[in-house]
């Protein structure tokens, strides 16, 4: 066993795990107060559901030996059967298979959680849990096999996806779009103000995502080596460039530099560099970042023109950013790899995943809607799905804003004279 590489991968797995709570904060701050807890839970519950599914059959379907045609793994490792702590990925020298399986599990966890932002404020929690159970089983696990398993068909096609541009971001982005089209728009979409309730929470979430993404990207080298170092550097460079690209577009288009724009731009850069960072140099990373920041900033406005309600811009950031990163690596890859041929391979990979994920995601969302109903009741949506589905609220306002009356309500501010009379009494 290579101890240094094993430690590196285990630490990277822990960093990727932290990204899911980071995503929960990022999304949770962007919604209105009445659905903040629900938004947190839609990400957090993935840690439970996907972990169990991964052990039962997910690892085997994604990374088991191919059943044929490069589409799906076999069932030899159901329940992680046939794997023990001494089994290594590289034969005589490598990392334990359990370390690799744990690392890949964290990718499987965060991918469906990414979709949750598109459906904010309006879906049943039970329906969401059922949907992600089905989605990872018939969408994520097969696509991960296509892209990352040595006998997967996109791997054999030589599509470059170092850490998840196709399997994670394009997959989640287009799956979210399909689910949105089934569920429909929020009540008051394009009419009522739906501003973020806590921008500090958004910035905290973006910072945790940025931090964890070093494990996501550099850890995908599966070794503490030069490839990991190059990927880590390019992750930082592209993210910073994308934040600047988004802010520049925002200033020109809307006249202000916003904190939400800075956070969203950073995430767009992280998304775009994910498939390409190990294959480009630092100048390529800057270009990918700037393009992703500016184009994603433009793309988030498409939902108003096209009429689909992607609540927190999953399509505009993850689908668009994933496509940008996946295609640009075909042009910017160093070492004689980049060119028209590689661009064609990248496009084939991106659009194959888009077609499969959109079709199957739409069918799954429709099935969930028919069986148990995907959409929350109108009264629950208007009143707040935190209280409806979780019997909780994110913040306690009962003692804020004035003197509590005998009935427990918050009293209006009183004048000094009136206050003195009350004290005297």
Order of alpha helices (4+ residues) and beta strands (2+ residues): alpha-alpha-alpha-alpha-alpha-alpha-alpha-alpha-alpha-alpha-alpha-alpha-alpha-alpha-alpha-alpha-alpha-alpha
